[in-house]
Amino acid sequence: MAPPTKRLQPLQPYNKTGNSGKAHFIDTWLDIVEFKPWLEKKIVSSYGGFQAYCVVCDEVISNHE
């Protein structure tokens, strides 16, 4: 699969007063044609947010900040 051709938005941090800097899933990623076959939105039970999940790798995708 070819790498995406457009620049993606980074994971956006939550308000520092709210959720300790956790990043959240950006729903528009699901509209990118190159991502549709392998990207899913998964809930994170520890803080109730969502993460990007690769069904091919069986891994959560992190922003590695």
TIFI-924346 format. One record per atom (N, C-alpha, C): residue number from 1; residue in three letters; atom name; x, y, z. Coordinates in nm, 3 decimals, always signed. Atoms other than C-alpha are relative to their C-alpha. Layout:
# residues N
ATOM; NUM; ALA; CA; X; Y; Z
...
This chain:
# residues 65
ATOM; 1; MET; N; +0.085; -0.118; +0.000
ATOM; 1; MET; CA; +0.000; +0.000; +0.000
ATOM; 1; MET; C; +0.089; +0.124; +0.000
ATOM; 2; ALA; N; -0.079; -0.123; +0.013
ATOM; 2; ALA; CA; +0.136; +0.341; -0.097
ATOM; 2; ALA; C; -0.023; +0.092; +0.120
ATOM; 3; PRO; N; +0.018; -0.095; -0.111
ATOM; 3; PRO; CA; +0.195; +0.605; +0.173
ATOM; 3; PRO; C; -0.100; +0.108; -0.039
ATOM; 4; PRO; N; +0.099; -0.104; +0.030
ATOM; 4; PRO; CA; -0.070; +0.877; +0.202
ATOM; 4; PRO; C; +0.064; +0.118; -0.072
ATOM; 5; THR; N; -0.053; -0.111; +0.078
ATOM; 5; THR; CA; -0.029; +1.169; -0.035
ATOM; 5; THR; C; -0.026; +0.136; +0.063
ATOM; 6; LYS; N; +0.028; -0.129; -0.063
ATOM; 6; LYS; CA; -0.175; +1.441; +0.183
ATOM; 6; LYS; C; +0.049; -0.001; +0.145
ATOM; 7; ARG; N; -0.048; -0.014; -0.138
ATOM; 7; ARG; CA; -0.044; +1.571; +0.513
ATOM; 7; ARG; C; -0.117; -0.021; +0.095
ATOM; 8; LEU; N; +0.105; +0.031; -0.096
ATOM; 8; LEU; CA; -0.245; +1.440; +0.807
ATOM; 8; LEU; C; +0.007; +0.093; +0.119
ATOM; 9; GLN; N; +0.002; -0.076; -0.123
ATOM; 9; GLN; CA; -0.353; +1.626; +1.113
ATOM; 9; GLN; C; +0.062; -0.088; +0.109
ATOM; 10; PRO; N; -0.053; +0.080; -0.110
ATOM; 10; PRO; CA; -0.153; +1.514; +1.418
ATOM; 10; PRO; C; -0.110; -0.027; +0.102
ATOM; 11; LEU; N; +0.093; +0.021; -0.110
ATOM; 11; LEU; CA; -0.332; +1.369; +1.717
ATOM; 11; LEU; C; -0.005; +0.129; +0.082
ATOM; 12; GLN; N; +0.017; -0.126; -0.071
ATOM; 12; GLN; CA; -0.472; +1.669; +1.901
ATOM; 12; GLN; C; -0.010; -0.024; +0.149
ATOM; 13; PRO; N; +0.009; +0.021; -0.145
ATOM; 13; PRO; CA; -0.411; +1.693; +2.279
ATOM; 13; PRO; C; -0.129; +0.058; +0.056
ATOM; 14; TYR; N; +0.114; -0.055; -0.071
ATOM; 14; TYR; CA; -0.706; +1.740; +2.508
ATOM; 14; TYR; C; +0.045; +0.122; +0.079
ATOM; 15; ASN; N; -0.028; -0.115; -0.086
ATOM; 15; ASN; CA; -0.728; +2.054; +2.716
ATOM; 15; ASN; C; +0.075; -0.048; +0.124
ATOM; 16; LYS; N; -0.085; +0.043; -0.113
ATOM; 16; LYS; CA; -0.458; +2.026; +2.985
ATOM; 16; LYS; C; -0.075; +0.000; +0.132
ATOM; 17; THR; N; +0.076; -0.002; -0.124
ATOM; 17; THR; CA; -0.712; +2.110; +3.254
ATOM; 17; THR; C; -0.096; -0.117; +0.007
ATOM; 18; GLY; N; +0.099; +0.108; +0.005
ATOM; 18; GLY; CA; -0.927; +1.817; +3.144
ATOM; 18; GLY; C; +0.059; -0.138; +0.016
ATOM; 19; ASN; N; -0.031; +0.141; +0.002
ATOM; 19; ASN; CA; -0.769; +1.486; +3.056
ATOM; 19; ASN; C; +0.149; -0.030; -0.012
ATOM; 20; SER; N; -0.144; +0.027; -0.013
ATOM; 20; SER; CA; -0.396; +1.492; +3.132
ATOM; 20; SER; C; +0.075; -0.016; -0.133
ATOM; 21; GLY; N; -0.075; -0.001; +0.124
ATOM; 21; GLY; CA; -0.283; +1.553; +2.775
ATOM; 21; GLY; C; -0.019; -0.119; -0.091
ATOM; 22; LYS; N; +0.024; +0.113; +0.089
ATOM; 22; LYS; CA; -0.426; +1.237; +2.618
ATOM; 22; LYS; C; -0.041; +0.051; -0.138
ATOM; 23; ALA; N; +0.035; -0.038; +0.136
ATOM; 23; ALA; CA; -0.464; +1.254; +2.240
ATOM; 23; ALA; C; -0.130; -0.069; -0.041
ATOM; 24; HIS; N; +0.126; +0.062; +0.043
ATOM; 24; HIS; CA; -0.787; +1.179; +2.057
ATOM; 24; HIS; C; -0.001; -0.029; -0.149
ATOM; 25; PHE; N; +0.016; +0.044; +0.139
ATOM; 25; PHE; CA; -0.894; +1.023; +1.730
ATOM; 25; PHE; C; -0.069; +0.109; -0.081
ATOM; 26; ILE; N; +0.061; -0.099; +0.089
ATOM; 26; ILE; CA; -0.978; +1.253; +1.438
ATOM; 26; ILE; C; -0.084; -0.074; -0.103
ATOM; 27; ASP; N; +0.093; +0.077; +0.084
ATOM; 27; ASP; CA; -1.286; +1.119; +1.257
ATOM; 27; ASP; C; +0.024; +0.017; -0.150
ATOM; 28; THR; N; -0.023; -0.020; +0.144
ATOM; 28; THR; CA; -1.185; +1.268; +0.920
ATOM; 28; THR; C; +0.104; -0.097; -0.056
ATOM; 29; TRP; N; -0.094; +0.102; +0.046
ATOM; 29; TRP; CA; -0.906; +1.006; +0.904
ATOM; 29; TRP; C; -0.075; -0.115; -0.067
ATOM; 30; LEU; N; +0.078; +0.111; +0.056
ATOM; 30; LEU; CA; -1.179; +0.751; +0.827
ATOM; 30; LEU; C; -0.048; +0.031; -0.141
ATOM; 31; ASP; N; +0.041; -0.039; +0.134
ATOM; 31; ASP; CA; -1.265; +0.947; +0.510
ATOM; 31; ASP; C; +0.113; -0.009; -0.103
ATOM; 32; ILE; N; -0.115; +0.007; +0.090
ATOM; 32; ILE; CA; -0.915; +0.908; +0.362
ATOM; 32; ILE; C; +0.001; -0.138; -0.065
ATOM; 33; VAL; N; +0.012; +0.124; +0.076
ATOM; 33; VAL; CA; -0.934; +0.644; +0.089
ATOM; 33; VAL; C; +0.109; -0.101; +0.034
ATOM; 34; GLU; N; -0.112; +0.090; -0.028
ATOM; 34; GLU; CA; -0.589; +0.500; +0.163
ATOM; 34; GLU; C; -0.009; -0.065; +0.139
ATOM; 35; PHE; N; +0.010; +0.052; -0.136
ATOM; 35; PHE; CA; -0.681; +0.443; +0.528
ATOM; 35; PHE; C; -0.119; -0.093; +0.021
ATOM; 36; LYS; N; +0.124; +0.075; -0.021
ATOM; 36; LYS; CA; -1.027; +0.286; +0.487
ATOM; 36; LYS; C; +0.018; -0.150; +0.016
ATOM; 37; PRO; N; -0.012; +0.146; -0.014
ATOM; 37; PRO; CA; -0.908; -0.075; +0.442
ATOM; 37; PRO; C; +0.058; -0.046; +0.134
ATOM; 38; TRP; N; -0.069; +0.048; -0.119
ATOM; 38; TRP; CA; -0.707; -0.084; +0.764
ATOM; 38; TRP; C; -0.020; +0.081; +0.128
ATOM; 39; LEU; N; +0.013; -0.086; -0.118
ATOM; 39; LEU; CA; -0.797; +0.202; +1.001
ATOM; 39; LEU; C; -0.137; -0.016; +0.065
ATOM; 40; GLU; N; +0.124; +0.004; -0.078
ATOM; 40; GLU; CA; -1.057; +0.168; +1.276
ATOM; 40; GLU; C; +0.012; +0.093; +0.120
ATOM; 41; LYS; N; +0.008; -0.083; -0.119
ATOM; 41; LYS; CA; -1.166; +0.384; +1.566
ATOM; 41; LYS; C; -0.036; -0.091; +0.117
ATOM; 42; LYS; N; +0.022; +0.087; -0.115
ATOM; 42; LYS; CA; -1.138; +0.199; +1.899
ATOM; 42; LYS; C; -0.010; +0.083; +0.127
ATOM; 43; ILE; N; +0.015; -0.070; -0.128
ATOM; 43; ILE; CA; -1.255; +0.312; +2.243
ATOM; 43; ILE; C; +0.110; -0.044; +0.097
ATOM; 44; VAL; N; -0.100; +0.027; -0.103
ATOM; 44; VAL; CA; -1.001; +0.335; +2.524
ATOM; 44; VAL; C; -0.071; +0.002; +0.134
ATOM; 45; SER; N; +0.078; +0.009; -0.123
ATOM; 45; SER; CA; -1.161; +0.212; +2.844
ATOM; 45; SER; C; +0.061; +0.078; +0.116
ATOM; 46; SER; N; -0.064; -0.068; -0.113
ATOM; 46; SER; CA; -0.904; +0.378; +3.073
ATOM; 46; SER; C; -0.038; +0.147; +0.011
ATOM; 47; TYR; N; +0.040; -0.140; -0.009
ATOM; 47; TYR; CA; -1.013; +0.732; +2.982
ATOM; 47; TYR; C; -0.121; +0.035; -0.087
ATOM; 48; GLY; N; +0.123; -0.023; +0.074
ATOM; 48; GLY; CA; -1.318; +0.692; +2.756
ATOM; 48; GLY; C; +0.017; +0.068; -0.134
ATOM; 49; GLY; N; -0.025; -0.062; +0.130
ATOM; 49; GLY; CA; -1.152; +0.841; +2.447
ATOM; 49; GLY; C; +0.013; -0.106; -0.108
ATOM; 50; PHE; N; -0.016; +0.092; +0.112
ATOM; 50; PHE; CA; -1.074; +0.684; +2.112
ATOM; 50; PHE; C; +0.144; +0.000; -0.050
ATOM; 51; GLN; N; -0.133; +0.013; +0.058
ATOM; 51; GLN; CA; -0.755; +0.559; +1.946
ATOM; 51; GLN; C; -0.012; -0.050; -0.143
ATOM; 52; ALA; N; -0.011; +0.054; +0.135
ATOM; 52; ALA; CA; -0.651; +0.483; +1.590
ATOM; 52; ALA; C; +0.053; -0.142; +0.012
ATOM; 53; TYR; N; -0.036; +0.141; -0.008
ATOM; 53; TYR; CA; -0.625; +0.107; +1.538
ATOM; 53; TYR; C; +0.021; -0.056; -0.140
ATOM; 54; CYS; N; -0.030; +0.063; +0.129
ATOM; 54; CYS; CA; -0.463; -0.081; +1.247
ATOM; 54; CYS; C; -0.045; -0.145; +0.006
ATOM; 55; VAL; N; +0.050; +0.137; +0.001
ATOM; 55; VAL; CA; -0.655; -0.401; +1.167
ATOM; 55; VAL; C; +0.101; -0.096; -0.063
ATOM; 56; VAL; N; -0.102; +0.083; +0.064
ATOM; 56; VAL; CA; -0.364; -0.531; +0.954
ATOM; 56; VAL; C; +0.108; -0.038; +0.101
ATOM; 57; CYS; N; -0.108; +0.023; -0.098
ATOM; 57; CYS; CA; -0.100; -0.493; +1.227
ATOM; 57; CYS; C; -0.053; -0.050; +0.133
ATOM; 58; ASP; N; +0.061; +0.032; -0.129
ATOM; 58; ASP; CA; -0.344; -0.558; +1.513
ATOM; 58; ASP; C; +0.068; +0.082; +0.111
ATOM; 59; GLU; N; -0.070; -0.090; -0.091
ATOM; 59; GLU; CA; -0.188; -0.254; +1.686
ATOM; 59; GLU; C; -0.073; +0.135; +0.008
ATOM; 60; VAL; N; +0.045; -0.138; -0.016
ATOM; 60; VAL; CA; -0.296; +0.082; +1.826
ATOM; 60; VAL; C; +0.108; +0.091; -0.057
ATOM; 61; ILE; N; -0.095; -0.094; +0.059
ATOM; 61; ILE; CA; -0.135; +0.369; +1.638
ATOM; 61; ILE; C; +0.016; +0.117; +0.096
ATOM; 62; SER; N; -0.031; -0.105; -0.097
ATOM; 62; SER; CA; +0.035; +0.622; +1.865
ATOM; 62; SER; C; +0.067; +0.117; -0.066
ATOM; 63; ASN; N; -0.069; -0.118; +0.052
ATOM; 63; ASN; CA; +0.160; +0.974; +1.810
ATOM; 63; ASN; C; +0.142; +0.013; +0.054
ATOM; 64; HIS; N; -0.136; +0.007; -0.054
ATOM; 64; HIS; CA; +0.479; +0.896; +2.010
ATOM; 64; HIS; C; +0.055; +0.134; +0.043
ATOM; 65; GLU; N; -0.050; -0.129; -0.049
ATOM; 65; GLU; CA; +0.506; +1.236; +2.174
ATOM; 65; GLU; C; +0.090; -0.018; +0.118
